Amino acid sequence: MLEKQELLQIVGGINITGSLISAIHRGISVIMDVGRSLGSAIRRAIGGTMCPI
């Protein structure tokens, strides 16, 4: 076990790695793609250019 004095000397931090940046980028890209798809679907529905299924 660490003593109280040793616990007070611990300094923490955050490491920004390439994989973290890549994961954030992928998340933002997915949100952007969903927004584009939703906007396009709304525009087609309002404009009446939906393909009949």
Secondary structure as a PSIPRED ss2 file (coil, helix, strand):
# PSIPRED VFORMAT (PSIPRED V4.0)

   1 M C   1.000  0.000  0.000
   2 L C   1.000  0.000  0.000
   3 E C   1.000  0.000  0.000
   4 K H   0.000  1.000  0.000
   5 Q H   0.000  1.000  0.000
   6 E H   0.000  1.000  0.000
   7 L H   0.000  1.000  0.000
   8 L H   0.000  1.000  0.000
   9 Q C   1.000  0.000  0.000
  10 I C   1.000  0.000  0.000
  11 V C   1.000  0.000  0.000
  12 G C   1.000  0.000  0.000
  13 G C   1.000  0.000  0.000
  14 I C   1.000  0.000  0.000
  15 N C   1.000  0.000  0.000
  16 I C   1.000  0.000  0.000
  17 T C   1.000  0.000  0.000
  18 G H   0.000  1.000  0.000
  19 S H   0.000  1.000  0.000
  20 L H   0.000  1.000  0.000
  21 I H   0.000  1.000  0.000
  22 S H   0.000  1.000  0.000
  23 A H   0.000  1.000  0.000
  24 I H   0.000  1.000  0.000
  25 H H   0.000  1.000  0.000
  26 R H   0.000  1.000  0.000
  27 G H   0.000  1.000  0.000
  28 I H   0.000  1.000  0.000
  29 S H   0.000  1.000  0.000
  30 V H   0.000  1.000  0.000
  31 I H   0.000  1.000  0.000
  32 M H   0.000  1.000  0.000
  33 D H   0.000  1.000  0.000
  34 V H   0.000  1.000  0.000
  35 G H   0.000  1.000  0.000
  36 R H   0.000  1.000  0.000
  37 S H   0.000  1.000  0.000
  38 L H   0.000  1.000  0.000
  39 G H   0.000  1.000  0.000
  40 S H   0.000  1.000  0.000
  41 A H   0.000  1.000  0.000
  42 I H   0.000  1.000  0.000
  43 R H   0.000  1.000  0.000
  44 R H   0.000  1.000  0.000
  45 A H   0.000  1.000  0.000
  46 I H   0.000  1.000  0.000
  47 G H   0.000  1.000  0.000
  48 G C   1.000  0.000  0.000
  49 T C   1.000  0.000  0.000
  50 M C   1.000  0.000  0.000
  51 C C   1.000  0.000  0.000
  52 P C   1.000  0.000  0.000
  53 I C   1.000  0.000  0.000
